[in-house]
C-alpha cells in the first residue's frame, strides 16, 4: 500500500505472497547464518544494507547477491532521519547507493522527515513494513516474537527481521519456526524489486 506520504507499507497481494526483509547488515556473524536458514527453506528475501557494513564486509554482501536475494539501501551510517539535517541525510543515502545500487530505500529506525522523503521519493521506493518482528529487543522473548510477528502476517505483508548481532540468538529459533508456519499455511516468499508493482 502506497501511503499518502509516499511510504510503502505493504504490497497489493496477488496471492499468498509475503515479502521477507532483513535490516542492518551485512554482518559476518549473523548474515551467513540467516543465509543458510533461508537456503534450507528455499526462500528469497530482501536485505536492506548499511553502506558502511557493505564496505567493511564486501564478501558477505557478495554472498547475499550470489544466493539470489535482493538488496536495498539502508543509509551509509544508519542515521536517524528526525535527528539529521535533510541535506546530510540525502547525501548519506546517496553514499550508500554508490555501494548498494538499489532503487529501494528503507529509513533507518523508520524515521524520516517530510523534506527528506520529498528529496528521495523520485529516485527511490521508500519501503516501510507491515510487521516489525522486534527480534532485536531483549525485552521480547522468542515465543512472543514469533507469535506477534505471525499475528500481523497477511498476504502482501512486508516483514522485518534483522541480520544484526542483537537479534541472532533469538532469530536462530524464530526464523525457522516462522518460515515453517508460513509454508505450512500456503504462503510463499517474493523479493522486493523490479518485478513488484509499487
N, C-alpha and C positions, 0 to 999 in steps of 0.2 A: 504494500500500500504506500503510495506516494503521499506523504503528509502535506498539509498546507504550507509547511515551512520548507518543503523540498527535501525532506528527510525520508528515507525508505525504511519502513519498519517491518514489512513482510512482502512476500511476492504473491501475486494472484495465482491461486493454485489451479493447475490443470488436472491434477490427480492427487495422490497422497505423497507428494514430494516434500522433503524437508531440506533446509539449507544449513549445514553444519559449518560453523566458523570457529577459528581459534585466533586469539589476540596475543600480542606482545612478544612473540618470538622473532627470529629463530633462537632457540636456546639449546646448547649442546647436551644438557642433561635430560630435558623434557621432550623436545621436539622429536627425537628419534624414537622414544618410547611411544608417543602418540602415533607416529607414522606406522609403527609396527602394528598397533591396535587397529588402525584404520585398514591396513592391508589384510588383516585376519578376517575382517567383515566385508572386504571389497567395497569400501566406502570412500568416496572422494569428498574433500572439504575445501574451504577457502580459508587461507591463512592471512590474517592482517598483520603484516610485518612492520616492526620498528626498524627504520633505516639504519640506525646505529648498530643494531644487532645483526643486520644483514652484512654490514661491513666487517663486524667482528667475527662472524661465523658464516662466511660465504659457502663453505662446503655443506653446511646444514641447509642453507637456503636452496642450494642446487639439488639436494635430496628431496625437498618438497616438490620442486618442479619436476624432477625426474620421475617421481611417483604419480604424476598426473594431476596434482592438486592445483587449484587456482590460488593466486595471491592478490592481496590488496595492500593499500598504503595505510599505515597507522601512525604517520608522522615520523620524522627522523629521530626526535628525542622524547616522544610521548608527552608532549606539552599539554597542559590543561587549558583549553580554549578560554575559559572565563577569566583566567589569570594572565593571559598573554595578549599583547598588542596585536591587532589584526595583521599588520604588515609582517611582523616577525612570525606569526602563526602560519601565514600563507607561504612564506619563504621556507619554513621548516617542512611543510607538506611537499613543496616542490623539491627540496633537497632529498627527501625520501624517494620521491618519484624518479630521481636520477638513478637510483639503485634498484627500485622495485618495478617501476614502469607499469602501472596499472591505472585503469580508469575508475577503480573502486577506492573509496576513502572512508575509513571509519574514524570518527573523532575519538582520541584517547579520553577515557572516562565518560564518554558520551556528552562531553561539554563543548559546545561551540556557540559563539556569538553570532547574531544575525549578520553582522558585517563580514565575518569570516565565511559564513555559509554563502552569502551572495558572491563573494570573491571566488569561491571554489566550485559553485554548482554548475557552471558551464563546462568545466573540464572533468568533473568527477561525479559519479553517482555516490551520494553520501549515504552510506549504509549504516543503519542503526541495528535494532534487534527486536524480535518478538519475545524471546526468552533469554534472560540472563541467569546463568546457572549458579553464580556465586561460588564457584569452585575454589576461588582464591580466599574466601572468607573463613578464617579459623573458627568463627562462632557458629558456622553451619556444618553440622556433621554430614557424613557421606549419605546416609539414608534420606535426610531432609533435602540434601542437594539433588539427589535422584528424583524424589517424589515431587518436589516443587518444579523441577525442570520438566518432568513429564506432564504435570498438571496443565501447563500452559502450551504444550506442544499441540499443534494442529496443522492441517495441510497448508503449505506455503510459509510456514514459520521459519524465521532466521534464529538459530540457536547459537549462543556464545559460550564457549569454553576457553580456557587459556593454556597456551604452551609456555608456562611460567613456573618457576620453582615453588612459588607459593601454592600452586594448585596440584602439583603432580602426585603427591601421596594420595589425595582424595580421588583424583581423576583416574588413577590406575584401577580403582574399583567402580567408580561411577560411569565412566565412558563405556566400557564393555557392557555393563548392565543396561545402559540407555540404548545402545545400538541394538542389542539383542531384543529388547522390548519393542523397539520401533520396527525391526524386521518382522518379528512375530505378529505384529498388528498390521502388516501390509504396507508400511511406509518404505520409501526409498529416498536416497540422498542425491542431490544435484549440487554442482558448484555454481557460485555466482560468477557472472561474466558475460561474454559476448552473446551466448545463446539464451540469456534470460531477459525477458521483456520487463523493463522497469517502468 
